[in-house]
Amino acid sequence: MKFSYKNFYLDFLIDFKAGGEIYSGTNVRFVGQGLHKMTTEPTSGLGFESQGRESLTVTGVDREGNAMTKTLDATEIPGFWGAYQQLSDRFIYDASFIKFRQLSLGYRIPEGFLSKTPIRSANISIVARNLFLLLTNLDNVDPESNYSNANAQGLDYFGVPQTRSFGFNLKVTF
């Protein structure tokens, strides 16, 4: 989308992906090691209620199918998260996202200012790329990260997010 006012212009690009799934090995390891925010902050749902690292109340059924509730103390909690990380379906996320992909702010130098030079037109601008995610369903991970540089879509394992870059652009026409 492009906007202009007098000699100034603003250009930006918002990119999105709708659909798809991604398995996050990054979040599996974070949970198993107690580093994910769900292991450190008060959480409820998914069959447990956590008060951070102090206590964790788990509801479910025993081997005979009887309903049960158990409160784990601080010494038992790491074992719970270690076992929880093995529930691979808990780490499959919607891969949809919306990203603020590019922003350019520029100025067109007036032709009258260039009339006594061989330059017919000149633009100067500041450009920024891969600025930030506007919407994602995935914690701690760039939804575009991949497990490998091959066609391994839908797998993440400590992927490196795209690099944010800032630059300067000068366009001159003779």
C-alpha positions as CSV (number, residue, x, y, z in Angstrom):
1,M,0.0,0.0,0.0
2,K,1.4,3.4,-0.9
3,F,0.5,6.9,0.4
4,S,2.0,10.2,-0.7
5,Y,1.7,13.8,0.4
6,K,3.5,16.5,-1.5
7,N,7.0,15.1,-1.9
8,F,6.9,12.5,0.9
9,Y,5.7,9.0,0.4
10,L,5.0,6.0,2.7
11,D,5.0,2.5,1.3
12,F,4.3,-0.7,3.4
13,L,3.7,-4.3,2.9
14,I,1.7,-6.6,5.2
15,D,2.0,-10.3,4.4
16,F,-0.1,-13.2,5.7
17,K,-0.5,-17.0,5.5
18,A,-3.8,-18.6,6.2
19,G,-3.9,-22.3,7.3
20,G,-1.4,-25.0,7.7
21,E,0.1,-26.6,10.8
22,I,3.5,-26.6,12.4
23,Y,5.0,-29.0,15.0
24,S,7.1,-27.0,17.4
25,G,10.1,-29.0,18.7
26,T,11.3,-25.7,20.3
27,N,8.2,-25.6,22.6
28,V,8.5,-29.3,23.3
29,R,12.0,-28.7,24.7
30,F,11.0,-25.5,26.5
31,V,8.2,-27.3,28.3
32,G,10.3,-30.4,29.1
33,Q,13.0,-28.2,30.7
34,G,10.5,-25.9,32.5
35,L,11.4,-22.9,30.4
36,H,8.1,-22.3,28.6
37,K,5.8,-19.6,30.2
38,M,3.1,-22.3,30.8
39,T,5.5,-24.0,33.2
40,T,6.4,-20.8,35.1
41,E,3.2,-18.7,35.3
42,P,-0.3,-19.5,36.7
43,T,-2.1,-21.6,34.0
44,S,-5.4,-23.5,33.9
45,G,-7.0,-25.8,31.3
46,L,-5.7,-28.8,29.5
47,G,-6.4,-31.0,32.5
48,F,-4.2,-29.1,35.0
49,E,-4.1,-25.9,37.0
50,S,-0.7,-24.5,37.8
51,Q,0.3,-21.9,40.3
52,G,3.7,-21.4,38.6
53,R,6.5,-23.5,40.0
54,E,5.0,-23.7,43.5
55,S,2.3,-26.3,42.9
56,L,0.4,-28.0,40.1
57,T,-3.0,-29.6,40.4
58,V,-3.7,-32.4,37.8
59,T,-7.1,-33.8,37.1
60,G,-7.7,-36.9,35.0
61,V,-8.5,-40.6,35.4
62,D,-6.5,-43.4,37.0
63,R,-5.8,-46.8,35.4
64,E,-9.2,-48.1,36.3
65,G,-10.9,-45.1,34.8
66,N,-11.9,-43.4,38.1
67,A,-11.7,-39.6,38.2
68,M,-8.9,-38.3,40.3
69,T,-7.2,-35.0,41.3
70,K,-3.6,-34.8,42.5
71,T,-1.6,-31.8,43.7
72,L,2.0,-32.0,42.9
73,D,4.6,-30.2,45.0
74,A,7.7,-28.4,43.7
75,T,9.8,-31.6,43.7
76,E,7.3,-33.5,41.5
77,I,6.6,-30.7,38.9
78,P,9.7,-31.2,36.8
79,G,8.7,-34.8,36.3
80,F,5.2,-33.8,35.2
81,W,6.6,-31.4,32.5
82,G,9.1,-34.0,31.4
83,A,6.2,-36.4,30.8
84,Y,4.0,-33.7,29.3
85,Q,6.5,-33.0,26.6
86,Q,5.9,-36.5,25.2
87,L,2.3,-35.6,24.3
88,S,3.2,-34.5,20.8
89,D,-0.3,-33.4,19.8
90,R,-0.1,-30.6,22.4
91,F,2.7,-29.0,20.3
92,I,1.0,-28.8,16.9
93,Y,-0.1,-25.2,16.2
94,D,-2.0,-23.4,13.5
95,A,0.7,-21.9,11.2
96,S,-1.3,-18.9,10.1
97,F,0.3,-15.5,10.6
98,I,0.2,-11.8,9.6
99,K,3.5,-10.0,9.4
100,F,4.5,-6.4,8.9
101,R,6.9,-7.3,6.2
102,Q,8.2,-3.9,4.9
103,L,8.1,-0.2,5.5
104,S,9.6,2.5,3.4
105,L,9.5,6.3,4.1
106,G,10.9,8.5,1.4
107,Y,11.2,12.0,-0.1
108,R,11.2,13.0,-3.7
109,I,13.7,15.8,-4.3
110,P,11.8,18.6,-6.2
111,E,12.7,18.9,-9.9
112,G,13.3,22.6,-9.5
113,F,16.1,21.9,-7.1
114,L,17.7,19.5,-9.7
115,S,17.2,21.7,-12.8
116,K,20.8,22.9,-13.0
117,T,22.2,19.4,-12.7
118,P,22.3,16.4,-15.1
119,I,20.0,14.6,-12.6
120,R,16.3,14.3,-13.8
121,S,14.9,12.9,-10.6
122,A,16.1,11.7,-7.2
123,N,14.4,9.9,-4.3
124,I,15.8,9.2,-0.9
125,S,14.2,6.7,1.5
126,I,14.6,4.7,4.7
127,V,13.6,1.0,4.3
128,A,12.9,-1.6,7.0
129,R,12.1,-5.3,6.4
130,N,10.8,-8.1,8.5
131,L,9.7,-5.8,11.2
132,F,7.3,-7.9,13.4
133,L,4.5,-10.3,13.7
134,L,1.0,-8.8,13.9
135,L,-0.7,-12.1,14.6
136,T,0.4,-15.6,15.2
137,N,-0.9,-18.7,17.1
138,L,2.6,-19.9,18.0
139,D,4.6,-18.9,21.1
140,N,8.4,-18.4,21.0
141,V,8.8,-19.3,17.3
142,D,8.6,-17.6,13.9
143,P,5.9,-19.5,12.0
144,E,8.0,-19.4,8.9
145,S,11.0,-21.1,10.5
146,N,11.8,-24.6,9.3
147,Y,13.7,-27.6,10.6
148,S,16.0,-27.7,7.6
149,N,16.7,-25.9,4.4
150,A,15.0,-28.7,2.4
151,N,11.2,-28.9,1.9
152,A,10.5,-29.8,5.5
153,Q,7.5,-27.6,6.0
154,G,5.6,-27.8,9.2
155,L,8.5,-28.7,11.5
156,D,10.3,-26.4,13.8
157,Y,13.2,-27.2,16.1
158,F,15.0,-24.1,17.3
159,G,14.7,-22.4,13.9
160,V,16.3,-19.0,13.4
161,P,13.8,-16.3,12.5
162,Q,14.2,-14.1,9.5
163,T,16.6,-11.2,10.0
164,R,15.1,-7.7,10.5
165,S,17.0,-5.2,8.4
166,F,17.1,-1.5,8.1
167,G,18.6,0.4,5.1
168,F,18.9,3.5,3.2
169,N,17.9,3.9,-0.5
170,L,18.9,6.5,-3.0
171,K,17.4,6.4,-6.5
172,V,18.8,8.8,-9.1
173,T,17.7,9.1,-12.7
174,F,19.9,10.9,-15.3
